[in-house]
Every structure is written in structure tokens, then in C-alpha cells.
């Protein structure tokens, strides 16, 4: 008999996992009375019994939902789809396997628009790719899709996926203009300097949307789009959904690049002054260490500017958190050139870490901060969570730092702001650990989405071209190990908080289409004593992909989300092009989903269910079905 792991879980919820080479199944069972809107439950007694080598809870009044961790239950996977939608999915996945079609999909779609006209072409797309991967054209038309998903236990992350279709030449021109400072005397680290060869950020990227800066007015429009998306989430999901944003849509990318450079320079400065190579949060240093070194280098510590700088460090009883008060970033009256100044060990004077900025560029940064505040404040008022997407490594330090400061401000009562961590990067575990530590020490809610990442090939090519260390893990297995390490660290901290009886202040989304990662997560949740009712771990997949993972998870009571794009059919073609390319790249994984679709179609034919109508009867975990 395969070994059995039994986790003791509270609130009448028990898990069982049978580890076998070919079959793994976990059963979550519960019994409760109907509670309030949030389904506060009154658990009934339950006992552990063994049936056919599997451990499960048993109670005469219980409704049981089991999760097949082989993800082979095709009836459960596709019961939210009509037979036509099953056929459409089979067609779309089959087309994704035709390489010439996928490699030239953007040209073919443009030709289709010209030859057939936008109206007829749009109708064909709605019957195929658009209908499969996109929920609808606007906030009203997507409601049936969202409602059906919700009726099967799946919530939504909304993204308005209209993208500007521009040429490579135009993209390069815009990016170089938007990333080069007009200030004289700019002295930038090469890694954080714009490179024409990589100016088109769509280069070798199929899984992520790219915004190219046009002007401040366009950034205002992008902000309004995100606000509208928050409205759509609030109206459609009743406080359970997410909206997704990108910071490069809200300001001049040069500013994110320069701020990322400041972070790198600040780390170098900290090491130079203190001799510590470990991150600030993990070292036992305080202002005395800085004062001692300054005196050794004849820096006047009684100089008002130096005194003020030392006073503005962020620290607590455990030591330093940051050498700057980063909260100044979100102060609309703070100038970047004034904020990022340090006492020079060479001159003894206060010198800037940030390369030169013009007055206009300073104003642009204030505008970016204002837009971020507007979005997060509105999300807080509408009780909608906002996922800040990850981007390239020369932007990401700034994006993560700003996101953490927004968490500190807006995540006081619940997790509204979520950051994204790309696990193919070598430094992800360290960054995640430090951010978790900051949230713990400064007592705010921490929200994170774990992904493998979208820019791997581009990042490797850029590192090789510019001669800096490849930031990407060496292979897929190393990335998977990184993903698992990050997840375990989050679970460890969640368990620690539970053991202290404290309010749970960590929320994690496992955003993955990888079955092994989902299985690993479910097993680790059982091992750490974390169950679906805790609502601290959720799962995420794209609409139109991996329904055989999403639907069974939702039906078994786990918190699961679909990333739901929407927008006019003829304006989301770049998004559809990426989905076709992404599915072609994971063709081996699609074989299983295609096989399951075929089996479900055959089942309906043999059972006389060709005209099957989905009837979602999902009841949230903690409530009882009326039947």
C-alpha cells in the first residue's frame, strides 16, 4: 500500500492524500449549516475512516466533494461548457497545433480583416479564438461568462485586453524616446540604460501585454481604463474578484528604470558603508554603524543634512528596514532628486544616487504616483483587489518597491494590493522573503501572486548582450524548485501566524497551468494544516486554458480564479495572437486537455447529452446545498 499522509485540519475539514506513482486523490469534506453572506459555519462532527486505501472524513449529513489530483475527470472538468463550447475548444487547440498557422497568425488575422471586412471577420473570431479566450466586448456582455464561472465555484480576474497594434519600428522609437532622460549629466549603470536592440519589449515575449509610452494623456486614459475595470469587477464579483494593472501603463518608463537603478546603487552603498553583504532587513545594524563609519571617513555627522538623513532611515526594534524612508515615494510633494541623496564617503557632501532628472520628469513621476493612488484608493472603496503585474528586470525593482509602499498604505485592513513574483528569476526567493519580513515588521497585509514568468528569453538575451549576469534560473527544474521554495516560505509564515492565533495577514495566489505545481500546493496545504476555508491560498489560470484544473479545484471548495480578458473583438487581436503562440509552445501539455475534451464529447454522445445545458450548483465552502 502506498504511504498515506493524514493532516489534522480544523472546522470539520479533513484531507487525505494517497501518494502513488500513477494515482493521487485528495478528498475534502465538510458539514455545516447555512450562515451569513460570508457563510460562517457551524461544523458538525466528523470522523476519519479508511476506504479502499484512502482516508476520508465521514458523517451522515455530509456532502462530499473530492478532488482528483490526476486531473483526469473530464466530466467534472467541462461540465460548465455546452457541447458547442467543447467542440470549439477542440477546434481551437487543434489549430494551435498547426505551426505555420500559429507562426503567421498575426498576418493571417490582418488579411482576414481586409478580405472579409471587420464585421464578418469578427463573427468568425467570436466562433473560434475570441469566443474561447475572451469573455466579451464590454462590462455588460461579460456578465454571463462571469456568472457561469461563479456558479461553478470559479471567480474572476478582469483585464481590459485592448492593445495597440504597432510596428516594431514604431515600438522601438517610442521606447527609446520614453526611456532616455533629457537631463544633462545623466550617468546611468548600463543595465538600466535603454538599448535599441531590446526597445521593442514584445521581443520573444508571448505571455504578457506590453504598454508603450505615448504621452501623459494616454497614461490618464489607461488609468481610467483600470478604474472602469475595477467597477466591472465590483459589479460582477461582489467583492471576490481582482483587477490587473501594469505600472508601465501609468507613467514614463524611464522613471521606473532610474528608480530601479537607485535601488541597485543603494544596495551597493549600504555594503560599502557597513561591510555587510546580506540584505538590510536581515542584518543587525542601526544608525550607530553609519555614524561610526562616517566619522572614520571625516563625514560631518553634525551637518544638518547628514543628521536629517540618519533620522529619516526606516527602522524598528530589530534594526534597519531601509536606509531611505521609501514612503516618501508616495508623497506628492517629494522630489526624487532631493530624496535619494546620501553622505559621500569621498567628498563628505550629500550626493545624489539617482541620475539627473529635469523638472518635467519630476512632474511626470508625481503624475505616476497620483494615478497609482487614485487606482488603489478606488479599489479600496469598491472592495476590489488589484494585481500589479511583473515586468522586465530593469523595471521590476522599482515596480516592487512602489507596490510594497502601496501595500503599506492600502493593506491595513485586508489585502487590496498584490505584487507579482516571477520564479524563473534567481533572486525571487530572497525578494519574496524580504517583502514578507517587511510586511510582518511593519504590520500590514501582504498579497502576492506567484508565477513562473513571461520574459525569460528576452532577459537572457539582454544580459548576454550587455555583459551582466544572467538573472534567469538555468533550467525549468530550477525554476520549479524556486517556485516551490517561495510557496513553502509563504505557507510556513501562514502556519506560524495560525499557531499564534493571530489574524491571517498573508494572501497568496498560485498562478500556474502546471499540474505538478497545483498538486504540490494542495499537498503542502494539507501538510501545513491550511485548508480552503482559510482563504489564504488561491489558484489562478487563464480563461480558455486548463479548465480540467480550474473547475475541479473550484468544485472541491478551493479558491480558484480565471484571468478573464475582455474588449472589442477587432481590438484584442494582439492578445489572441499571444494566446495562440503560448498554446503552441505548450503543445505537449495541451494533448491531455484535447484528449479529455474528446472523451467528454464521446460521453455526451453515448449518454444522449448533446444538448447539455450547464447548471452550476456550486455552494461556497462552509454552506450547504439547498437540495
Beta strands, then each sheet from edge to edge (+ up, - down):
strand 1: 4-7
strand 2: 15-18
strand 3: 25-30
strand 4: 47-51
strand 5: 54-58
strand 6: 63-68
strand 7: 154-160
strand 8: 242-245
strand 9: 314-316
strand 10: 319-322
strand 11: 341-343
strand 12: 350-352
strand 13: 385-388
strand 14: 417-422
strand 15: 446-451
strand 16: 506-511
strand 17: 537-542
strand 18: 559-566
sheet 1: 1+ 2-
sheet 2: 3+ 6-
sheet 3: 4+ 5-
sheet 4: 7+ 8+ 13+ 14+ 15+ 16+ 17+ 18+ 7+
sheet 5: 9+ 10-
sheet 6: 11+ 12-
end
